[in-house]
Amino acid sequence: MENQNTQNQDELSLRLLKQDLFRYKWEFFRFDIWAALSVALIAFPQALAYSIVVGLPPICGLLASIFGTAIAALLGSSKNLVVGPNNTTILLVQVTLTSILFKFFPDVDGEARVQILLQLMVLLLCMVGLFQILAALFRLGSVIQFVSFPVVIGYVLGASLALIGGQLFTFLGIEALKDEVSLFEKLKVLILNIGKVHPPTAGVGVLSFATYVTLRKLKLKAPSSLLMLFIVTMLVYLFQLQDIDLPNKDGMRALQLIGDQGKLDYLFSTFQTPIFDLRMINALLPMAFAIALISMLETTALAKNAAATSGHRVGVNQEILGLGASNFFLSFFGALPVSGSISRTLVNCAHKSKTRFAALFSACLVLVFARFLGDFIQYIPLSALAALIIATAMRAVDLKQLKLCVRSTRSDAFVFFMTLFSCIFFSLHIAFYIGVGASIIFYLRRASSPRVWEYFYDEETEELRPALESEADLRRRIRVVNIEGELFFGAVDLFQSTMKAIAEDDESMRVLIIRLKHVRDFDATAAMALRNLCDYLKKSERQLLVASIPPSVWKVLKKARLLSYIGKENLFPIGDERAHVSLDKALVRARELLVD
């Protein structure tokens, strides 16, 4: 039954969407539309802010919050998950595109720079979407379990700090760096150029940040981010702050507005296809994979958390399919990538959304806002959006989760701090792979150390119990050793050395019984080690018996043709009876061999 449930969860189909359509009721709509409105009011300003981070027109973020959210809601399996642009993936995209621009197009600026960014965005997002679609089709959702929780928390914290460091230039009105450098280098450049602060820009930034923090403390029903942007934009418009001619040392003369970055209808009628350029593909490939993996990790983790609250089941591969389809579709418009959004999903759950259509309705409402608020949006100051991004990034990591990573185990703390410091001193894509690599190394270290302990068997009383430490060196003719855990190629050395040590130290031993009840991942290398142990014992006229063999191990032994080599009479698989019966049969066989 458990295997069947797992299989159903891995099934890729539109069955759940059909069920939600046919079962939809007016009661659900009342909850869904209210949740959708709350989500849309948060998604709208965030979409604008994230577009500015990447250096693309504001419509790129809005398209992601409209079509990306809608497609993922229809093709996914979660009832509460909301996807859209978020801190981590957007910063990765910004880092990737900036590094490519600096490497291949160092002298491009202005409108030409935006056009190249759009072409790169199309190619990058197409690759991300294809990676995710293939991962879903080949049921590779379980692969993301190798990215441990400390890596995720350390990376999100590091990426958030890097995002804050990058946005401080816009916040203060200092010309941003054209090439991509580490957070450490950004802060150093920022400190050296602190005298170039543009007073009107910095003043609006500080006002925006203070307004946002104050509104959050008031805990109003309306979203603090949207209220802050409305208040600050009205002040800028009424007092014409954008017309103040007060240059800084970089030559910036006036307050920069979002309208300077491009019109909202910039891409609505534009359809682009990825340009097949091997140079660009090779340059973008490592980061496309990193973005795809992180996006899958964030999305599935959020979907599972939401499901734990509401009680519905989530198909990991189905969620990845919806995510990949969204990103692949968005790539043809140069839109931003989408991933699971923590803030929007939490708001959706808090307003008790009943079905996936809440996310779909929120996408429709963002489209309505974009259509009717276009003129107002043009007056939003960039420093106000920078303040919103900085404030949002400061809350990206839950302090409770951070403390849990640091306090749990030394290896978890080490992986967390290694990932975090890598984000500070290296590029983010390098930091990600450093964190994942460290996580896998610690996993392999644990997996390559199976638990080995010995039982004490008294031939006279036929008593069998775990051996005491004082009994480890006692000589006896029958020795029983229990193996538990992973027994694959990486763990074979410990197995071989332990078995050989027992055989060499105790010359009185005539029969060695190995119990494999809790062994997993038995492979060809382990089978060869078992064969070598059998040969070694035979040379000294001793016998190997293998007891409590699980079906998976028996299957490998059969394929490796070890059943006849060791002797079926010396192998005792776990059948329908209890596992200890298999061991009892092995002990009976051992006594027979001693009599012979």
N, C-alpha and C positions, 0 to 999 in steps of 0.2 A: 504493500500500500504506500509506503514511504517513497519507493522508487517511482511509482506511478505519479504521485503528487509532484515530485521533482521534475519528472518528464513533462507534466502539464505546464509547470511554471516556465520551462524552457521552450515551450511551443511558440512558434512565430505565426500569428494569425490575427485576423480582424474580428474574431469571435467575441472578445470582450467589448469591443466598440459596438457591435450589433446588439449585444445584450443591453448595454447602457442606453442605446437609442430606443429600443422597444419598451424598456422599463421606465422611461423618463416620465416624471409627473410634475404637476404644477407646484407641489410642495418643494421638490428639488430646485425648481427654477428660482423660487424666492430666496433660498439660501445662496444658490450659485451666483445670481446676479449681484447680490450685495457683496459677496466675497470678490467677484470680478471687478467691481468698481474700486474697491480698496486696493486690489493688486495693481490695477491700471494706473491709479494715482501715484503709486510708487514707481512703477515700471517706466512711466513717461519721462520724468526728469532724469532717471538713471540712464535711460537710453541716450538722451542728449549728452550727458556727461561722458559716457564711455566712448562716444564717437569722437569727442574732442581729445580724449586720451590718445587714441590711435592716430589722430590727425586727419580723419575723414569727415565728410559732410555729415550733419546731424541726421539726415535721413537714413544713413547706414545703420545706426542704432535703432531707429524706429522700425525699420523693416525687420530687423532681428526680433524685436519685441512683438511684432504683429504676426508675420508668417512663421517665424521659427517657433514661437510659443504655440501657435495654432496647430502646426503639423505634428509637433511632439505630443500635444494633448490628444490628438486623434489616433496616432499610431502607437502610443505608449500603453502601459497597463495601469499606471497609478491614477487614483481618483483625486489626489491632492497636489501632486507635484506640478510646479510651474517652472519652466525653463526660460532662459533669456540671457542677455549679456551679463557677465558678472566680473568681479574684481580680478580673479586669478587668470582666467582665460584671456581677458582683454589685455592685461599687462603682458602676458606671454606674446600675444599678437603684436603689441606695440614694440616689444623688445625685438621680435623677429623681423618685422618690417623695417624698423630703424636700422638694424645691423645690415640688412640686405641693401637698403638705400645707400648707406655709408660705403659699403664695399663696391657696389656696381654702378651707382649713380651719385657720386659725391658732389657734383656741381649743379644738380637739378634743384630748382626751387619754384615756388609759386604754384600756378595752376598745373604745370607739368609734373610737379611733385605729387599732387593729389591724384592725377591720372595714373601715374606709375604705382602709387599706393593701392589704387583700386584694382589694377591688373594683378598685383602681387596678392592682394586680398582674395581675389577670385581664385587664383591658383592654390593658395594656401588652404582656403576653406574647402575647396573641392577635394583636396588630398585628405583633410581631416574627416570630411563626410564619408569618403570611400573607405578609409581605415575603420571607421565605426560601423558602417554597413557590413563590411566583410567580417568584422569581429562578431556581429550579431548572427550573420548567416552561418558561420562556422562554430557557433555556440562557445565563444571565447570569453564570455562574461566572467567566468571564474578566474581568469588570468589576473584580474585587477586585485585579487586578494594578496598578491605578492607586494603590493604597495601598502606598507603598514600604516597604521593610524598615526604614529609619531612623524612619519615622513609627510603625511598630509598636513598635519597641524604645523609642523616646522616650515613647510613650504608656503602654506597660506599666510603664516605670520611674516615670513621673509618677503613674499611677494607684496603683501600689504605695506610693509615698510618701504619697499622699493617704489611702490605706487605713490606713497606719500612724498618720498624724496623727489620723484619726478614732477609731481603736481605743485610742489613748493615754488618752482620757477614761474609757473602760470599764476599762482596765488600772489606772488610778490611783484610780478611784472618784469622779471628778469628773462632775457632771451634764453630759451631752452637749448641744451646741447643737441647738435645735429647727429652726432655719433652715439652709439649705445655703449655705456660704460656701467660699471658696477655701482651699487648704492654707495659704497665707500667713496668712490671717485666723484659721484654726483654731489655728495655732501661737502666734499672738499672744494669743488668748484663753486658751489653755492656760497660757502663761507667767504671765499676769496672775492666773490662778486657781490657781496652784500651791499656795497655802496651804490650799486646800480638799481636799487629798488625803485619802482615807479609808484609814487605816492597815491594817485587816484586808484590804481589797480589794487595795491596793497590795502588801502582803506576799505574798498568795497569787499575785498576778500575777508578781512577781519570782521567787518560788519555782518557779512553773510554767515561766517562761522559762529559768531556770537548769537545771531538770530536763530540759527538752526538749533544750537544747544539749548537756548532758552525755550524754544517751542517744544522740544522733546521733554524738557522737565515739566512743562505745563500739562503734558499728556492729553492734548486735544484729540478729538476724534478724527479730524482732517490730518492727512500726512504732513509731517513737519517739513520734509524736503520740498514739497510743492508749495506750501505756504511761504517758506523762506524765499524761494525763487520768485514768487509773485510779489512779495513785499519789496525785495531788493530791486527787482526789475522796474516796479512802479516808481521807486525813488530815483533810479537812474533816468527814467523817462521824464519824470516831472521836473527834475533839476538839471536835465541835459548834461549829466556828468560825462557822457561820451565825447562832448565837445570841448572839454577842458584841455587846453594846449599846454602841457607841462611835461617836456621831454625828460628822459633819464639818459644815462651815459651810453645806453645801447641804441639810442635814437628813437625809442618808442615815445610817441607824442600824445596819444589818446588812449582812453580805456577801450579794450578790445571786447567786442560783442560777438555773440554766436552767429549773427547774420554775416559776419566777415568770413565765416568758414564755409558758406555755401547755402543755397536755398533748399527748402524742404522738398520741392518737386524735382530736385536734381537728378534723382535716379528712378523716379516712378515709371518713366517711359524708356529706360535704358536696360537692355538685356545684353550681358557680356558672356562670352565663352572663354574658358581657360586657354591660355596661350601655351602650347607645348614647347617649352624651352628647357633643355636638359640642364643647363647651368643653373637656372632658377629652381628647377625641381630638386637637384642635388643639394642646393643651398637650403631649401625650405624643408626637405624631408625629415631631418632629425626633430625639428621643432613641431612639424605637423604631427608626428607620432606622439610627442610629449603632450601637445594640446589635446589630441584625441584621447589619450590615456587618462589625463587629469580630468577632462570633461566627463568621461565615462565613470570615473571614480566618484566625482562629486554628485553626478546625477543619480547613480544607483544607491549611493549612501543616503541621499536625501529621500529618495523614493521608499527605501526600507524604513527609515525613521518615521515618515508620514504614515506608512502602512501599519507600523507598530501601534500608532495612536488610534487609527481608525479601524483597524482589524481586518483590512482587505489584503489579498495576496498581490505580490508584485513579481512579474517576470523580468529578471535582470536583462536577458537578451532582447526581450521585447522593448524595454526602455532604451537600450542601446540602439536598436533599430530605429525607433522614433527620433532619437537624437541625431543619428547619422543622416537620416532622410532630411531632417530640418537643415542641418549644416550643408548638405549637398545641394539642396534647393536654393538656399541663401547665397551660395557661392556664385551663382549666375547673375547676382545683382550687386556683388561687392559688399554685401552686408556683413555685419559683425557676427562672430560665432556665438552659438548659444550653449548653455550648460545649465545644470540645476542651480536655481537661485535660492539661496537660503532665506533672504528677507521676504521675497514674494511667496515662497512656499509656506513660511511660518504665518504670514498674514492670511493666506488662503485657508490654512488649517484653523487659525484663530477665529475666522468668521464662519466656520463650520460648513465649508463647501461640501456638497453631497456627491458630485460627479466630476468627471474630467472636463465637462463643458464649462465649468467655472473658469478654467484657464483659457478656453476658447473664447468665451465672452470677454475676458480681460483683453485679449488680443484685438477684438473688434472695437472695444472702447478706446484703446490706444490709437487705432486708426481714426476714430472720430475726433479725438483730441488733436491729432496731427493735422487733420483737415481743417478744423475750425479755429485752432490757436496758432496757426502759422505766423501771422503778423506779430503777435505778442512774443513768440519765441525768439524772433530776430533781435530783440532788445535785451535778452538775458546776457549778463556779463560773463566772460570766460572765468574770471576769478571767483565768481559765485559758484559756478559749476566745480571749479577746483576745490573750493571750500567744502562742497557737498561730498566730493570724492574722498577728500582727506578725512572728513568726519565719518563717512561710511567705512573706510578702510580701518579706522581705529577700533571699530567694533566687529571686525571680520573674524576674530578668534575668541571663543568662549574661554574665560580664565579658568573655569573648572576643568575643561578638557585639557588645557595647557598644563595645569598642575598635575593632572592624572598622568600625562605623558612623562613628566619629569620625575614623579615619585614612584611610578610602578616598578620598573626594573632598571638596572644600570644600562643594559643594552638599549632599552627604549629611550632613556635620557640621552645616551650617546648619539643615537640616530637622529633624535630631535635637534640637538644642538649642532650636529654636523650639517644637517640640512639648512638650519637657520643661518649659521655662519657662512655657508656656501652661498646663500642668497645675498648676503651682505658684501662679500668680497669677490664673487665670481658672477658671471652671467647667469640669468635665471634658468636657461635650458641646461647649462652645465650643473647647476645646483640641484636640479630635479633628478638628473641621472646619478649624481653623487649620493643623494638620499636614497633612491631606489636601490642602487648598488649596495650601500651599507645595509639596508634592510634585508636584501636577499642573502648577503654574506652571513648575517646573524641567523637567518632562517636555516641556511645550509649547515651552519655550525651545530645548531640544535638537532636538525634532521639527521646529520651524519654521526650522531652519538646515541645509538640504541641502548636501551637499558638492559643490562645483563646481570642476572643474579642466579645463585645456585640454591637448589633444594637439598635438604639432608634426607637421605633414604637409609633406614635401618633394615638390613636384610633379615634379621631375626624377628623383629616385631612387625615388619612391613609398614613401618610408619614413614610418612612423607610429609615434610614441613619445610618452610623457609629456613635455610642454614643460618646459624648464628655466626657472628664475626669470629668467635673463638674456634669454630668448627671448620673454617675455610681451609686449613692446612691438614685436616685429618685425612688419612689414607682410606679409601674404600673402593670396592670393586665396581660398584654401580654409581655413576654420578649423573645427576639430572640438572641441566642448565636451562633456565628460562630466558628467551629473547623477546623483547617487546619494543615496538616502535618501527621506524623506517629501516628497511634493510635493502637499500638499493646500492648502486655503485659507489656512492659517496660514503656509505657507512660500512662497507665490507671490510676495510682494514682493521677496524676495531673488533669486529666479529672474528676475523681470522686470528689476530694476535691473542685474543682472550681464549679461544678454543685451543690454540697451540700451547699456550702457557699451562692450561689445565692438563693437557695430555703429557707434556714434558715433565711437569712437576710431580705428577702422581703416576709412577710406573706400575703401581698395583691396580690401577683402574683397568678393567677388562671391557666394560660397556659404557659408552657415553650416549645419554639420551638428551636430545635437544628439543625443547618445547617451543613451538612457533605460533601459539594461539593468537597472540596480539601483534603479529608481524604484518607490516603494510609495505606496499611498493616493492615486492620481491621481484628482482629482474635477472637478466642473464648473468651479470657479474656475481650476484649472490648465489645463483645456481652453480656457477663454476667454483666458487669458494666452498660450497657444500661438497662438491665432487672431490676437490683437492683434500678436504678434511677426511673424507671417506677413504681416499687412497693412503693418506698419511697413517690413519689408524690401522688399516689392513696390513701395512708393512710391518707393524709391530704386533700383528695377530690380535688386534682389538676390533671391536664392532661399533658401528654408528647406527643409532636408532633415531628416527625423527617422529615426534608425537604431536598431536593436536594441530595438524596441518590444516589451515583454512582453505576453502575452495579456490581462492585466487592463487595461493602458493602451489596448490596441487596442480592447477592448470599449467603453471610455468614449468614445474618439474616434469610433467607429462610431455610438453612440447620440447623440453631439453633432453628427453629420453633418459632421465635419471631414475625413473620408476624401476626399470629392470636393472640398471647399473647398481643402484644401492640395494635393490631387492624389495619387491612389494611387501614381503613378509616383515621387513624392517621399517616400513612406513605406515603411519597410523593417522589417517585423515579424520577430521571432525565430520561425523555423519549426522543422522537425525537425533542420535542420543546426545547427552550432555558432554561437554568438552573433557571433563575429568575421566570419562570412560575410555577415551582414546589414550590417555596417559596410563591408566590402569592396564590396558592391553599391552602397552610398551613395556611396563614393568614386568608383566608376566613373561613376555618374550625375552627380556634381559635375564631373568632367572633361569629360563630354559637354556640360554646360551652358556650360562655359567656351569650348568650341570653337564652339558655336552663337553 
